[in-house]
Amino acid sequence: MIPYYIFTGGPGSGKSTTLEALSTLGYCTVPEVGRAIIQQQIQEQGDALPWLNKQRFFELMFESSLIDYQQQTDQLTFFDRGLLDSIGYAQLEQLTIHPNQYQLAKQLLYATTVFIFSPWESIYTQDKERKQNFDLAIRTYEIMRTTYEKFNYQLVTIPCTTIEKRVDFILDYLRLNP
């Protein structure tokens, strides 16, 4: 089994915070590429931003996710989003997805279990990098669910609870808790 576990769902649902908690426990983690691209594009005054050039933003997300995947070893790793999240974003925004991107998403496999984080309005916040409203967060969650199911991944819903309980849920599910 491939030891690469994806965290997916809508924005602002606690994926990154849960990932950080797992990192603190010593697990290998890969942060979300979208936020890093937004930060870099703002700093460089680039236009590959979801509110300026969605197609270019998608392409950079896909490329960055591909690099992140290729740089991993066989070590257990938790990813804050993966290649299919980029595909899902492109579908949500009705962008062009090239056949080779679909092919790579089919070939480069993650663990069949994907952890999906439900929209959670009480923790949802917007900031200079996350400009989506909560309705778009819900639509993003729905497209991620559909995309992963279409590629035959098994989705496990993370409960809306404390970070500690979320981490325990994940580790218990994977039988990693002592």
N, C-alpha and C positions, 0 to 999 in steps of 0.2 A: 504494500500500500504506500502511496505517495504521502509523505508527512507534511504536506503544505495545506494548512487550513485557512480558509477564507472567512473574513467577517464582511458581510454585505448588508444592505438595507438602505434606507433613506439617509440624508444628511441629518446630523444633530441627534442621532439616536443612541450615542454612547459607544460607538465602535472604537474610536481612537482612545478614549479614556480606559476602556477595558484592555485594549492592546498595551497601553502604557503600564497598566497594573501587571500584566503578564510579563512584560519586559523587566519590571522591577523584581519579579520572582526568578529571573534568570532565563526565561524562555527567549528564543530567537524570534524577533518580530520585524516586520517590514511595514513602515508607515504608509499612509495614503499618498499616492502620487499627485492627485488632483490639487490638494492644498499646496503642496510644494511647487507645482507648476504655477499656480496663481501667485504665490509669493515671489517667485523668480520673475514672472512676467511683469508684475507691478514694479519690482525693483529695476528691471531693465527697460521699462516703459514699452513692453511688447504688446501685441494685440491678441495673443493666443489665450484669451480669457473667455469664460463662459458668457459674459455679457457683451463681448466685442466680436470674437471670431470663434464660434462654437466648433466649427469643423477643425480648425487648427488645434484648438484645445483638446478635442477628442483624439486627434492624431498623436499629439504629445503624450497624452495619458496612456494610450495604447503602447507607444514606443517605450515609455518609462516602465510600464507594467511588464513588458516583455524583458527588458533589461533586468528588472528586479527578479523575475522568475529565473532567468538564465544564470544569475549570479549566486543562486542558492546551492547548497550541498544537500545531502540526504538527511540533514538534521531537521528535527521537528521545528516547523516555522509557522507563525501566525501572520497572515497578511491582512492589512486594512485595505480591502478591495483587491481585485485581480483583473485579469484580461477581460473576463465577461462583464465586469462592471463598466468598463469602457464601451463594450458593445451595447450594453443596456442603455448607457447614457446616449449613445448615438441613435438608438432606436427611439428613445424618449424625445429627442430633439429633431428627429427625422433627418439625420445626417447621412452622408454617403459612407457606407461600410464596404471596403474593398474585399473581394473574395479571399485574398490571401490573409486578411485579418480574421475572417471566419475560420479559415483553415487552421491557422495558428491556434486560435481559441479552442478548436476541437482537438488538436494534437497535443498541446502542452497542458497536461492534466494536473489538477490539484486533488487533494483527498476528496472522496465522493461526498463526504459530509461537509456541508457549508453552514456556518452559523449566521442566521439572519436576525437583524435587530429591527424590531417593529418601530414605527413612528411613536414618539412619546412626547406629547405636546408640553408637558410640564418641565422637561429639561431642554427643549428645543430653543436655540438662540441663533440669531443672525449676527454676523460680524462683517468686517471689510472683505473677507474672503468667502463667506457663506451668505449670499444675498437672496437665496431662495426663500419663499414664504413656506409656511407649514403645509399648505395644500400641494405645493410642488414636491415637498419632502415625502408626502404620502404617495404621490404618483411615481416618484423615483423608487420608493420601496416596492410598489406593485410591479414595476417593470423589471426590477432586479429579481424578484421572486419568479416571474414568468421566464426571464432569460435563463436563470440557473436551472429551472425545471425543464426547459426545452433542451438543455444540454445534459440532461439526466443526472443532475446532482441532487442529493438528498438534503433538504433544508431542515435545520433544527432551529426553532425559534428561541431566542434568548429572552428570558423573562424580564419584565420591567421592574427592576429591583436595584439594590445597592451594587456598587462595583464589586465589593467583596463577594456577594452572593452570585453575581454574574460569573466572576472568575471561578468560584467553586463549582458552579453549574457546568462550565466548560470542562474543567479538569476532571470532574466526576464523570461527565459524559464520555470523555476520552480515557477514563480509568487511569488518570495520572496523579490523582490525590492519594496520599499514603493511607 
